[in-house]
Amino acid sequence: MFVRHERDAVPADLAGEEGIRGVELLPLITNKDGARTFAMRLFRLEPAGHTPYHAHPWEHEVFVVRGSGELIGENGTLPLEEGSAAYVHPGEKHRFRAGDRGMVFICCVPNPSP
């Protein structure tokens, strides 16, 4: 067992990722740590920052720790605020976009994930 603080996580290299703006991704727990089933990642989005509009074959769960924003999908836009939990179905196109104060959220996905 171990404990890792977000300040000790090494940010992922997102250079060259299309459709991304003002996003920092911190892998907190991954298969490299021995996690066989899930990876836990922390996303920090600057004000108006966003992830790419994308889809992937796995589901994921998100919990908003700080700030606010939106989850944008094929069927509309859902508001996110501190304490919100969101679920994205496998294959569902989506994007996370931060509001005026930015947004920090935890995202859990199956391991291994690209």
C-alpha positions in Angstrom: 0.0 0.0 0.0 1.1 3.6 -0.5 0.0 7.2 -0.4 0.8 9.8 -3.0 0.0 13.5 -2.8 -0.9 15.4 -6.0 2.1 17.6 -5.5 4.4 14.5 -6.0 2.7 13.2 -9.2 4.6 13.8 -12.4 2.4 15.5 -15.0 1.8 13.6 -18.2 3.2 15.0 -21.4 0.1 16.3 -23.4 2.2 18.1 -26.0 0.8 17.5 -29.5 -2.6 16.5 -28.3 -5.3 18.0 -30.6 -8.3 19.9 -29.2 -6.8 20.3 -25.7 -6.4 23.7 -24.0 -5.1 24.6 -20.5 -5.1 21.0 -19.1 -2.6 19.4 -16.8 -3.0 15.6 -16.2 -1.5 14.1 -13.1 -1.4 10.3 -13.0 -2.0 9.5 -9.3 -2.3 5.7 -9.4 -1.6 3.6 -12.5 -0.7 0.0 -13.5 2.9 1.1 -13.0 2.1 1.3 -9.3 0.6 -2.2 -9.3 -3.0 -1.2 -9.8 -4.4 -4.0 -11.9 -7.9 -2.8 -12.5 -8.2 1.0 -12.4 -6.1 4.1 -12.9 -6.8 7.3 -11.0 -5.9 10.6 -12.6 -6.2 14.2 -11.5 -7.0 16.8 -14.1 -6.4 20.5 -13.6 -8.1 22.8 -16.1 -7.4 26.5 -16.3 -10.3 28.8 -16.7 -12.0 28.0 -20.0 -9.6 25.1 -20.5 -10.9 21.9 -22.0 -10.2 18.4 -23.0 -10.5 17.2 -26.6 -14.0 16.2 -27.9 -13.4 12.5 -28.1 -14.6 9.0 -27.4 -13.0 5.8 -26.3 -14.1 2.2 -25.7 -14.0 2.3 -21.9 -16.2 4.0 -19.4 -15.0 6.4 -16.8 -16.1 8.1 -13.7 -15.3 11.7 -12.7 -15.5 13.6 -9.4 -15.1 17.4 -9.3 -12.9 18.4 -6.4 -12.6 22.2 -7.1 -14.1 24.8 -9.4 -16.9 24.2 -11.9 -17.5 23.6 -15.6 -19.4 21.5 -18.0 -19.5 18.0 -19.4 -20.3 18.3 -23.1 -21.7 15.3 -25.0 -23.6 14.3 -28.1 -26.9 14.7 -26.2 -26.2 18.1 -24.7 -24.3 19.8 -21.9 -24.4 19.1 -18.2 -23.2 21.5 -15.5 -20.4 20.4 -13.1 -19.6 21.9 -9.7 -17.6 21.0 -6.7 -18.9 17.7 -5.4 -20.4 16.6 -8.7 -19.9 13.0 -9.9 -20.2 12.2 -13.6 -20.3 9.0 -15.6 -19.3 8.7 -19.3 -20.4 5.6 -21.1 -18.0 3.6 -23.3 -18.0 5.0 -26.9 -19.8 8.3 -25.8 -18.2 11.4 -27.3 -17.5 14.0 -24.6 -15.4 17.0 -23.5 -14.8 18.6 -20.1 -14.7 22.4 -20.1 -13.8 24.5 -17.1 -15.7 27.6 -16.0 -14.3 31.0 -15.0 -12.5 29.7 -11.9 -11.0 26.6 -13.6 -11.8 23.1 -12.5 -10.0 20.2 -10.9 -11.4 16.7 -11.1 -10.5 13.1 -10.5 -11.0 10.6 -13.3 -11.0 6.8 -12.9 -10.5 4.6 -15.9 -9.8 0.9 -16.5 -6.1 -0.2 -16.6 -4.3 -0.4 -18.8 -5.5 2.6 -20.6 -3.6 4.5 -23.3 
